[in-house]
Protein backbone atom coordinates (compact mmCIF):
# COMPACT_ATOMS: atom_id res chain seq x y z
CA UNK A 1 0.00 0.00 0.00
CA UNK A 2 1.19 3.53 -0.76
CA UNK A 3 1.36 6.14 2.02
CA UNK A 4 -1.77 7.77 0.59
CA UNK A 5 -3.65 4.46 0.68
CA UNK A 6 -2.50 3.83 4.24
CA UNK A 7 -3.75 7.27 5.23
CA UNK A 8 -7.19 6.68 3.69
CA UNK A 9 -7.42 3.24 5.32
CA UNK A 10 -6.37 4.59 8.72
CA UNK A 11 -9.06 7.28 8.80
CA UNK A 12 -11.78 4.78 7.89
CA UNK A 13 -10.43 2.32 10.46
CA UNK A 14 -10.54 4.94 13.19
CA UNK A 15 -14.11 5.91 12.31
CA UNK A 16 -15.22 2.28 12.59
CA UNK A 17 -13.17 1.64 15.74
CA UNK A 18 -14.45 4.70 17.59
CA UNK A 19 -18.05 4.12 16.51
CA UNK A 20 -18.12 0.44 17.50
CA UNK A 21 -16.35 1.08 20.82
CA UNK A 22 -18.75 3.86 21.77
CA UNK A 23 -21.84 1.85 20.83
CA UNK A 24 -20.74 -1.33 22.60
CA UNK A 25 -19.46 0.74 25.53
CA UNK A 26 -22.86 2.44 25.79
CA UNK A 27 -24.57 -0.95 25.75
CA UNK A 28 -22.23 -2.15 28.50
CA UNK A 29 -23.06 0.84 30.68
CA UNK A 30 -26.77 0.19 30.17
CA UNK A 31 -26.36 -3.19 31.88
CA UNK A 32 -24.20 -1.82 34.67
CA UNK A 33 -20.74 -2.54 33.24
CA UNK A 34 -17.91 0.02 32.91
CA UNK A 35 -17.24 1.54 29.48
CA UNK A 36 -13.88 -0.24 29.32
CA UNK A 37 -15.60 -3.65 29.44
CA UNK A 38 -17.65 -2.76 26.37
CA UNK A 39 -14.55 -1.57 24.55
CA UNK A 40 -12.73 -4.83 25.32
CA UNK A 41 -15.64 -6.73 23.77
CA UNK A 42 -15.80 -4.30 20.84
CA UNK A 43 -12.15 -5.01 20.06
CA UNK A 44 -12.90 -8.73 19.81
CA UNK A 45 -15.96 -8.07 17.63
CA UNK A 46 -13.83 -6.14 15.13
CA UNK A 47 -11.33 -8.98 14.84
CA UNK A 48 -11.51 -12.28 12.97
CA UNK A 49 -13.15 -14.13 15.87
CA UNK A 50 -16.70 -13.31 14.83
CA UNK A 51 -15.97 -14.36 11.24
CA UNK A 52 -14.49 -17.63 12.45
CA UNK A 53 -17.46 -18.32 14.70
CA UNK A 54 -19.86 -17.55 11.83
CA UNK A 55 -18.23 -20.40 9.93
CA UNK A 56 -19.27 -22.75 12.73
CA UNK A 57 -22.94 -21.71 12.67
CA UNK A 58 -23.91 -23.38 9.41
CA UNK A 59 -24.47 -20.11 7.52
CA UNK A 60 -23.92 -20.27 3.75
CA UNK A 61 -20.21 -20.35 2.93
CA UNK A 62 -20.50 -17.39 0.55
CA UNK A 63 -21.93 -15.21 3.34
CA UNK A 64 -19.05 -16.10 5.65
CA UNK A 65 -16.54 -15.51 2.85
CA UNK A 66 -18.05 -12.08 2.09
CA UNK A 67 -17.85 -11.10 5.77
CA UNK A 68 -14.23 -12.27 5.91
CA UNK A 69 -13.33 -10.24 2.81
CA UNK A 70 -14.94 -7.14 4.32
CA UNK A 71 -13.04 -7.55 7.58
CA UNK A 72 -9.74 -8.08 5.75
CA UNK A 73 -10.40 -5.11 3.48
CA UNK A 74 -10.97 -2.88 6.52
CA UNK A 75 -7.86 -4.16 8.32
CA UNK A 76 -5.34 -5.19 5.62
CA UNK A 77 -2.05 -6.56 6.97
CA UNK A 78 -0.07 -3.55 5.72
CA UNK A 79 -2.14 -1.19 7.87
CA UNK A 80 -1.60 -3.07 11.13
CA UNK A 81 1.82 -1.51 11.70
CA UNK A 82 0.22 1.92 12.01
CA UNK A 83 -2.48 0.54 14.28
CA UNK A 84 0.18 -1.18 16.39
CA UNK A 85 2.07 2.06 16.99
CA UNK A 86 -1.14 3.82 18.02
CA UNK A 87 -2.02 0.91 20.30
CA UNK A 88 1.36 1.02 22.05
CA UNK A 89 1.10 4.80 22.43
CA UNK A 90 -2.36 4.37 23.96
CA UNK A 91 -1.26 1.66 26.41
CA UNK A 92 1.88 3.57 27.38
CA UNK A 93 0.11 6.90 27.89
CA UNK A 94 -2.68 5.22 29.86
CA UNK A 95 -0.13 3.55 32.14
CA UNK A 96 1.57 6.93 32.59
CA UNK A 97 -1.75 8.33 33.84
CA UNK A 98 -2.21 5.29 36.10
CA UNK A 99 1.23 6.09 37.55
CA UNK A 100 0.25 9.73 38.09
CA UNK A 101 -2.84 8.51 39.99
CA UNK A 102 -0.85 6.02 42.04
CA UNK A 103 -1.16 6.88 45.75
CA UNK A 104 1.71 5.52 47.82
CA UNK A 105 0.11 6.77 51.05
CA UNK A 106 -2.52 4.02 50.77
CA UNK A 107 -0.03 1.46 52.00
CA UNK A 108 0.32 2.99 55.46
CA UNK A 109 -3.40 2.88 56.29
CA UNK A 110 -4.00 -0.84 55.65
CA UNK A 111 -0.50 -2.27 55.41
CA UNK A 112 -1.02 -5.56 57.29
CA UNK A 113 -4.24 -6.57 55.50
CA UNK A 114 -3.03 -5.25 52.16
CA UNK A 115 0.22 -7.22 52.33
CA UNK A 116 -1.65 -10.41 53.26
CA UNK A 117 -4.25 -9.99 50.51
CA UNK A 118 -1.60 -9.03 47.96
CA UNK A 119 0.69 -11.92 48.88
CA UNK A 120 -2.17 -14.41 48.59
CA UNK A 121 -3.49 -12.77 45.44
CA UNK A 122 -0.04 -12.98 43.89
CA UNK A 123 1.36 -16.28 45.17
CA UNK A 124 -1.67 -18.57 44.72
CA UNK A 125 -2.55 -17.57 41.12
CA UNK A 126 1.16 -17.50 40.26
CA UNK A 127 1.58 -21.10 41.42
CA UNK A 128 -1.61 -22.11 39.61
CA UNK A 129 -0.25 -20.38 36.49
CA UNK A 130 3.02 -22.30 36.81
CA UNK A 131 1.04 -25.55 37.08
CA UNK A 132 -1.00 -24.67 34.00
CA UNK A 133 2.16 -23.73 32.08
CA UNK A 134 3.65 -27.16 32.73
CA UNK A 135 0.52 -28.59 31.08
CA UNK A 136 0.00 -25.96 28.37
CA UNK A 137 3.56 -26.08 27.07
CA UNK A 138 2.88 -29.66 25.94
CA UNK A 139 -0.27 -28.60 24.03
CA UNK A 140 0.43 -27.53 20.41
CA UNK A 141 -0.46 -23.97 19.48
CA UNK A 142 -0.20 -22.38 22.92
CA UNK A 143 3.44 -21.53 23.63
CA UNK A 144 6.12 -20.66 21.10
CA UNK A 145 8.68 -23.35 20.36
CA UNK A 146 11.31 -20.83 21.47
CA UNK A 147 9.76 -20.56 24.95
CA UNK A 148 11.58 -22.62 27.54
CA UNK A 149 9.64 -24.19 30.41
CA UNK A 150 11.08 -21.68 32.88
CA UNK A 151 9.95 -18.72 30.74
CA UNK A 152 6.52 -20.24 30.11
CA UNK A 153 5.98 -20.77 33.84
CA UNK A 154 7.03 -17.22 34.74
CA UNK A 155 4.93 -15.66 31.98
CA UNK A 156 1.72 -17.54 32.72
CA UNK A 157 2.24 -17.10 36.45
CA UNK A 158 2.52 -13.32 36.00
CA UNK A 159 -0.48 -13.27 33.63
CA UNK A 160 -2.59 -15.14 36.19
CA UNK A 161 -1.45 -12.91 39.06
CA UNK A 162 -2.22 -9.53 37.43
CA UNK A 163 -5.14 -7.40 38.66
CA UNK A 164 -7.08 -4.77 36.71
CA UNK A 165 -5.73 -2.02 38.95
CA UNK A 166 -7.09 0.90 36.87
CA UNK A 167 -10.55 -0.70 36.72
CA UNK A 168 -10.44 -1.51 40.42
CA UNK A 169 -9.68 2.15 41.12
CA UNK A 170 -12.51 3.23 38.80
CA UNK A 171 -15.10 0.99 40.53
CA UNK A 172 -14.02 2.26 43.95
CA UNK A 173 -14.29 5.87 42.75
CA UNK A 174 -17.68 5.38 41.09
CA UNK A 175 -19.08 3.64 44.19
CA UNK A 176 -17.87 6.48 46.45
CA UNK A 177 -15.49 4.14 48.30
CA UNK A 178 -12.36 6.28 47.93
CA UNK A 179 -10.85 6.72 51.41
CA UNK A 180 -12.99 3.99 52.97
CA UNK A 181 -11.58 0.95 54.70
CA UNK A 182 -12.53 -1.31 51.77
CA UNK A 183 -11.28 1.16 49.17
CA UNK A 184 -7.89 1.61 50.81
CA UNK A 185 -7.43 -2.13 51.32
CA UNK A 186 -8.34 -3.07 47.73
CA UNK A 187 -6.27 -0.32 46.13
CA UNK A 188 -3.19 -0.99 48.25
CA UNK A 189 -3.39 -4.75 47.65
CA UNK A 190 -3.98 -4.27 43.92
CA UNK A 191 -1.05 -1.88 43.61
CA UNK A 192 1.39 -4.23 45.36
CA UNK A 193 0.04 -7.14 43.33
CA UNK A 194 0.48 -5.50 39.95
CA UNK A 195 3.89 -4.05 40.76
CA UNK A 196 5.14 -7.55 41.61
CA UNK A 197 3.56 -9.08 38.49
CA UNK A 198 5.16 -6.44 36.26
CA UNK A 199 8.56 -7.19 37.82
CA UNK A 200 8.13 -10.90 37.03
CA UNK A 201 7.10 -10.02 33.47
CA UNK A 202 10.17 -7.81 33.12
CA UNK A 203 12.34 -10.80 34.06
CA UNK A 204 10.58 -12.94 31.44
CA UNK A 205 11.12 -10.34 28.74
CA UNK A 206 14.72 -9.87 29.79
CA UNK A 207 15.54 -13.58 29.54
CA UNK A 208 13.47 -14.49 26.48
CA UNK A 209 14.90 -14.74 23.00
CA UNK A 210 18.47 -13.71 23.69
CA UNK A 211 21.66 -14.51 25.48
CA UNK A 212 22.90 -13.54 28.92
CA UNK A 213 24.10 -10.13 27.73
CA UNK A 214 20.61 -9.18 26.52
CA UNK A 215 19.05 -10.34 29.78
CA UNK A 216 21.58 -8.42 31.87
CA UNK A 217 21.05 -5.31 29.75
CA UNK A 218 17.29 -5.45 30.26
CA UNK A 219 17.36 -6.21 33.99
CA UNK A 220 20.12 -3.73 34.85
CA UNK A 221 18.62 -1.08 32.56
CA UNK A 222 15.17 -1.51 34.10
CA UNK A 223 16.53 -1.33 37.67
CA UNK A 224 18.63 1.76 36.91
CA UNK A 225 15.65 3.49 35.27
CA UNK A 226 13.36 2.68 38.21
CA UNK A 227 15.89 3.79 40.83
CA UNK A 228 16.64 7.01 38.96
CA UNK A 229 12.96 7.87 38.46
CA UNK A 230 11.97 7.21 42.07
CA UNK A 231 14.92 9.14 43.57
CA UNK A 232 16.74 11.87 41.64
CA UNK A 233 14.18 11.93 38.85
CA UNK A 234 11.35 12.57 41.30
CA UNK A 235 13.21 15.54 42.77
CA UNK A 236 13.99 16.99 39.34
CA UNK A 237 10.37 16.61 38.25
CA UNK A 238 9.21 18.73 41.19
CA UNK A 239 10.09 21.73 39.01
CA UNK A 240 7.16 20.84 36.76
CA UNK A 241 4.90 20.96 39.80
CA UNK A 242 6.30 24.31 40.91
CA UNK A 243 5.91 25.79 37.42
CA UNK A 244 2.31 24.58 37.28
CA UNK A 245 1.51 26.04 40.69
CA UNK A 246 3.04 29.39 39.65
CA UNK A 247 1.05 29.51 36.41
CA UNK A 248 -2.12 28.15 37.98
CA UNK A 249 -2.42 25.67 35.13
CA UNK A 250 -0.42 23.42 32.82
CA UNK A 251 0.86 25.72 30.09
CA UNK A 252 1.73 24.46 26.59
CA UNK A 253 5.49 24.43 27.37
CA UNK A 254 4.90 22.32 30.52
CA UNK A 255 2.68 19.93 28.57
CA UNK A 256 5.29 19.67 25.81
CA UNK A 257 8.08 18.87 28.31
CA UNK A 258 5.86 16.24 30.00
CA UNK A 259 5.11 14.53 26.70
CA UNK A 260 8.77 14.65 25.68
CA UNK A 261 9.71 12.98 28.97
CA UNK A 262 7.04 10.34 28.43
CA UNK A 263 8.38 9.56 24.96
CA UNK A 264 11.94 9.42 26.31
CA UNK A 265 10.94 7.06 29.13
CA UNK A 266 9.00 4.79 26.75
CA UNK A 267 11.97 4.75 24.36
CA UNK A 268 14.42 3.95 27.18
CA UNK A 269 12.48 0.88 28.34
CA UNK A 270 11.96 -0.32 24.77
CA UNK A 271 15.64 0.25 24.01
CA UNK A 272 16.86 -1.91 26.91
CA UNK A 273 14.51 -4.70 25.86
CA UNK A 274 11.62 -4.48 28.33
CA UNK A 275 8.55 -2.49 27.15
CA UNK A 276 7.36 1.08 26.74
CA UNK A 277 4.55 0.74 29.30
CA UNK A 278 7.11 0.32 32.10
CA UNK A 279 8.71 3.60 31.15
CA UNK A 280 5.40 5.42 31.12
CA UNK A 281 4.18 3.98 34.42
CA UNK A 282 7.37 4.68 36.39
CA UNK A 283 7.53 8.21 35.01
CA UNK A 284 3.93 8.74 36.13
CA UNK A 285 4.70 7.50 39.65
CA UNK A 286 7.62 9.95 39.85
CA UNK A 287 5.58 12.95 38.68
CA UNK A 288 4.62 15.66 41.21
CA UNK A 289 1.16 15.49 42.76
CA UNK A 290 -1.27 18.29 43.51
CA UNK A 291 -2.31 20.72 40.78
CA UNK A 292 0.07 19.23 38.21
CA UNK A 293 -1.35 15.72 38.58
CA UNK A 294 -4.95 16.93 38.41
CA UNK A 295 -4.35 19.12 35.36
CA UNK A 296 -2.28 16.59 33.40
CA UNK A 297 -5.05 14.04 33.85
CA UNK A 298 -7.65 16.54 32.64
CA UNK A 299 -5.63 17.30 29.52
CA UNK A 300 -4.38 13.84 28.57
CA UNK A 301 -6.92 11.35 29.88
CA UNK A 302 -9.78 12.17 27.46
CA UNK A 303 -7.54 11.74 24.41
CA UNK A 304 -5.84 8.62 25.77
CA UNK A 305 -9.08 6.93 26.83
CA UNK A 306 -11.42 8.03 24.03
CA UNK A 307 -9.08 7.92 21.04
CA UNK A 308 -5.97 5.85 21.74
CA UNK A 309 -7.21 3.01 23.95
CA UNK A 310 -9.81 1.83 21.41
CA UNK A 311 -6.87 1.31 19.02
CA UNK A 312 -5.28 -0.94 21.63
CA UNK A 313 -8.47 -2.94 22.18
CA UNK A 314 -8.93 -3.35 18.43
CA UNK A 315 -5.34 -4.45 17.89
CA UNK A 316 -5.84 -7.00 20.67
CA UNK A 317 -9.08 -8.13 19.03
CA UNK A 318 -7.37 -8.58 15.67
CA UNK A 319 -4.98 -11.02 17.35
CA UNK A 320 -7.79 -12.90 19.11
CA UNK A 321 -9.06 -16.04 17.40
CA UNK A 322 -11.95 -17.47 19.40
CA UNK A 323 -12.56 -19.95 16.59
CA UNK A 324 -9.30 -21.61 17.67
CA UNK A 325 -11.09 -22.71 20.83
CA UNK A 326 -13.11 -25.15 18.70
CA UNK A 327 -12.24 -28.52 20.19
CA UNK A 328 -12.74 -30.23 23.52
CA UNK A 329 -9.01 -30.06 24.40
CA UNK A 330 -8.96 -26.28 23.74
CA UNK A 331 -12.26 -25.81 25.59
CA UNK A 332 -10.73 -27.66 28.54
CA UNK A 333 -7.69 -25.36 28.39
CA UNK A 334 -9.97 -22.29 28.46
CA UNK A 335 -12.07 -23.62 31.36
CA UNK A 336 -8.94 -24.55 33.32
CA UNK A 337 -7.51 -21.05 32.83
CA UNK A 338 -10.76 -19.42 33.95
CA UNK A 339 -11.15 -21.70 36.98
CA UNK A 340 -7.53 -21.15 38.05
CA UNK A 341 -7.96 -17.39 37.63
CA UNK A 342 -11.07 -17.23 39.84
CA UNK A 343 -9.75 -19.67 42.43
CA UNK A 344 -6.32 -18.08 42.59
CA UNK A 345 -7.52 -14.49 42.90
CA UNK A 346 -11.07 -14.34 44.19
CA UNK A 347 -10.95 -17.16 46.72
CA UNK A 348 -7.36 -16.59 47.85
CA UNK A 349 -7.87 -12.85 48.43
CA UNK A 350 -11.14 -13.49 50.28
CA UNK A 351 -9.40 -16.02 52.55
CA UNK A 352 -6.47 -13.67 53.24
CA UNK A 353 -8.78 -10.76 54.08
CA UNK A 354 -10.74 -12.96 56.48
CA UNK A 355 -7.54 -14.21 58.09
CA UNK A 356 -6.45 -10.63 58.85
CA UNK A 357 -9.72 -9.74 60.61
CA UNK A 358 -11.93 -8.33 57.84
CA UNK A 359 -15.64 -9.14 58.02
CA UNK A 360 -16.99 -11.64 55.50
CA UNK A 361 -18.78 -9.08 53.31
CA UNK A 362 -15.71 -6.86 53.01
CA UNK A 363 -13.51 -9.90 52.33
CA UNK A 364 -15.83 -11.08 49.54
CA UNK A 365 -15.83 -7.58 48.04
CA UNK A 366 -12.02 -7.51 48.05
CA UNK A 367 -11.85 -10.93 46.39
CA UNK A 368 -14.34 -9.85 43.74
CA UNK A 369 -12.46 -6.65 42.90
CA UNK A 370 -9.05 -8.32 42.82
CA UNK A 371 -10.31 -11.05 40.47
CA UNK A 372 -10.88 -8.68 37.52
CA UNK A 373 -8.05 -8.64 34.94
CA UNK A 374 -9.22 -6.07 32.41
CA UNK A 375 -6.85 -3.87 30.44
CA UNK A 376 -3.77 -4.91 32.44
CA UNK A 377 -4.17 -8.51 31.31
CA UNK A 378 -4.49 -7.45 27.67
CA UNK A 379 -1.29 -5.41 27.95
CA UNK A 380 0.62 -8.41 29.30
CA UNK A 381 -0.83 -10.75 26.66
CA UNK A 382 0.02 -8.36 23.82
CA UNK A 383 3.59 -8.11 25.10
CA UNK A 384 3.83 -11.90 25.24
CA UNK A 385 2.46 -12.27 21.71
CA UNK A 386 4.65 -9.48 20.34
CA UNK A 387 7.79 -10.96 21.91
CA UNK A 388 6.95 -14.45 20.65
CA UNK A 389 6.47 -16.08 24.06
CA UNK A 390 2.89 -17.23 23.35
CA UNK A 391 0.92 -18.10 20.22
CA UNK A 392 -2.56 -16.94 19.08
CA UNK A 393 -4.22 -20.00 20.66
CA UNK A 394 -3.13 -19.17 24.22
CA UNK A 395 -3.58 -15.46 23.54
CA UNK A 396 -7.23 -16.09 22.66
CA UNK A 397 -7.82 -18.33 25.68
CA UNK A 398 -6.38 -15.72 28.04
CA UNK A 399 -8.36 -12.90 26.39
CA UNK A 400 -11.53 -14.89 27.12
CA UNK A 401 -10.41 -15.25 30.74
CA UNK A 402 -9.70 -11.51 30.98
CA UNK A 403 -13.08 -10.54 29.54
CA UNK A 404 -15.06 -12.99 31.68
CA UNK A 405 -13.34 -12.09 34.98
CA UNK A 406 -13.79 -8.39 34.19
CA UNK A 407 -17.47 -8.89 33.34
CA UNK A 408 -17.93 -10.70 36.66
CA UNK A 409 -16.47 -7.91 38.79
CA UNK A 410 -19.25 -5.30 38.84
CA UNK A 411 -22.33 -7.58 39.26
CA UNK A 412 -20.59 -9.75 41.88
CA UNK A 413 -19.44 -6.66 43.78
CA UNK A 414 -23.02 -5.37 43.80
CA UNK A 415 -24.27 -8.74 44.98
CA UNK A 416 -21.85 -9.26 47.85
CA UNK A 417 -21.33 -5.65 48.97
CA UNK A 418 -22.96 -2.82 47.03
CA UNK A 419 -26.65 -3.49 47.74
CA UNK A 420 -26.06 -4.12 51.43
CA UNK A 421 -23.89 -1.00 51.75
CA UNK A 422 -26.56 1.19 50.17
CA UNK A 423 -29.31 -0.23 52.37
CA UNK A 424 -27.25 0.32 55.50
CA UNK A 425 -26.03 3.74 54.32
CA UNK A 426 -22.40 2.70 54.81
CA UNK A 427 -21.06 3.67 51.37
CA UNK A 428 -18.27 6.14 52.00
CA UNK A 429 -18.87 6.17 55.77
CA UNK A 430 -16.05 4.05 57.17
CA UNK A 431 -12.80 5.84 56.51
CA UNK A 432 -9.49 4.05 56.33
CA UNK A 433 -7.86 3.76 59.71
CA UNK A 434 -11.11 4.25 61.62
Rosetta blueprint (number, residue, H / E / L):
1 X L
2 X L
3 X H
4 X H
5 X H
6 X H
7 X H
8 X H
9 X H
10 X H
11 X H
12 X H
13 X H
14 X H
15 X H
16 X H
17 X H
18 X H
19 X H
20 X H
21 X H
22 X H
23 X H
24 X H
25 X H
26 X H
27 X H
28 X H
29 X H
30 X H
31 X L
32 X L
33 X L
34 X L
35 X H
36 X H
37 X H
38 X H
39 X H
40 X H
41 X H
42 X H
43 X H
44 X H
45 X H
46 X H
47 X L
48 X L
49 X H
50 X H
51 X H
52 X H
53 X H
54 X H
55 X L
56 X L
57 X L
58 X L
59 X L
60 X L
61 X H
62 X H
63 X H
64 X H
65 X H
66 X H
67 X H
68 X H
69 X H
70 X H
71 X H
72 X H
73 X H
74 X H
75 X L
76 X L
77 X H
78 X H
79 X H
80 X H
81 X H
82 X H
83 X H
84 X H
85 X H
86 X H
87 X H
88 X H
89 X H
90 X H
91 X H
92 X H
93 X H
94 X H
95 X H
96 X H
97 X H
98 X H
99 X H
100 X H
101 X H
102 X L
103 X L
104 X L
105 X L
106 X H
107 X H
108 X H
109 X H
110 X L
111 X H
112 X H
113 X H
114 X H
115 X H
116 X H
117 X H
118 X H
119 X H
120 X H
121 X H
122 X H
123 X H
124 X H
125 X H
126 X H
127 X H
128 X H
129 X H
130 X H
131 X H
132 X H
133 X H
134 X H
135 X H
136 X H
137 X L
138 X L
139 X L
140 X L
141 X L
142 X L
143 X E
144 X L
145 X L
146 X L
147 X L
148 X L
149 X H
150 X H
151 X H
152 X H
153 X H
154 X H
155 X H
156 X H
157 X H
158 X H
159 X H
160 X H
161 X H
162 X L
163 X L
164 X L
165 X H
166 X H
167 X H
168 X H
169 X H
170 X H
171 X H
172 X H
173 X H
174 X H
175 X L
176 X L
177 X L
178 X L
179 X L
180 X E
181 X H
182 X H
183 X H
184 X H
185 X H
186 X H
187 X H
188 X H
189 X H
190 X H
191 X H
192 X H
193 X H
194 X H
195 X H
196 X H
197 X H
198 X H
199 X H
200 X H
201 X H
202 X H
203 X H
204 X H
205 X H
206 X H
207 X H
208 X L
209 X L
210 X L
211 X L
212 X H
213 X H
214 X H
215 X H
216 X H
217 X H
218 X H
219 X H
220 X H
221 X H
222 X H
223 X H
224 X H
225 X H
226 X H
227 X H
228 X H
229 X H
230 X H
231 X H
232 X H
233 X H
234 X H
235 X H
236 X H
237 X H
238 X H
239 X H
240 X H
241 X H
242 X H
243 X H
244 X H
245 X H
246 X H
247 X H
248 X L
249 X L
250 X L
251 X L
252 X H
253 X H
254 X H
255 X H
256 X H
257 X H
258 X H
259 X H
260 X H
261 X H
262 X H
263 X H
264 X H
265 X H
266 X H
267 X H
268 X H
269 X H
270 X H
271 X H
272 X H
273 X L
274 X L
275 X L
276 X H
277 X H
278 X H
279 X H
280 X H
281 X H
282 X H
283 X H
284 X H
285 X H
286 X H
287 X L
288 X L
289 X L
290 X L
291 X H
292 X H
293 X H
294 X H
295 X H
296 X H
297 X H
298 X H
299 X H
300 X H
301 X H
302 X H
303 X H
304 X H
305 X H
306 X H
307 X H
308 X H
309 X H
310 X H
311 X H
312 X H
313 X H
314 X H
315 X H
316 X H
317 X H
318 X H
319 X L
320 X L
321 X L
322 X H
323 X H
324 X H
325 X L
326 X L
327 X L
328 X H
329 X H
330 X H
331 X H
332 X H
333 X H
334 X H
335 X H
336 X H
337 X H
338 X H
339 X H
340 X H
341 X H
342 X H
343 X H
344 X H
345 X H
346 X H
347 X H
348 X H
349 X H
350 X H
351 X H
352 X H
353 X H
354 X H
355 X H
356 X L
357 X L
358 X L
359 X L
360 X H
361 X H
362 X H
363 X H
364 X H
365 X H
366 X H
367 X H
368 X H
369 X H
370 X H
371 X H
372 X L
373 X L
374 X H
375 X H
376 X H
377 X H
378 X H
379 X H
380 X H
381 X H
382 X H
383 X H
384 X H
385 X H
386 X H
387 X L
388 X L
389 X L
390 X E
391 X L
392 X H
393 X H
394 X H
395 X H
396 X H
397 X H
398 X H
399 X H
400 X H
401 X H
402 X H
403 X H
404 X H
405 X H
406 X H
407 X H
408 X H
409 X H
410 X H
411 X H
412 X H
413 X H
414 X H
415 X H
416 X H
417 X H
418 X H
419 X H
420 X H
421 X H
422 X H
423 X H
424 X H
425 X L
426 X L
427 X L
428 X L
429 X L
430 X L
431 X E
432 X L
433 X L
434 X L
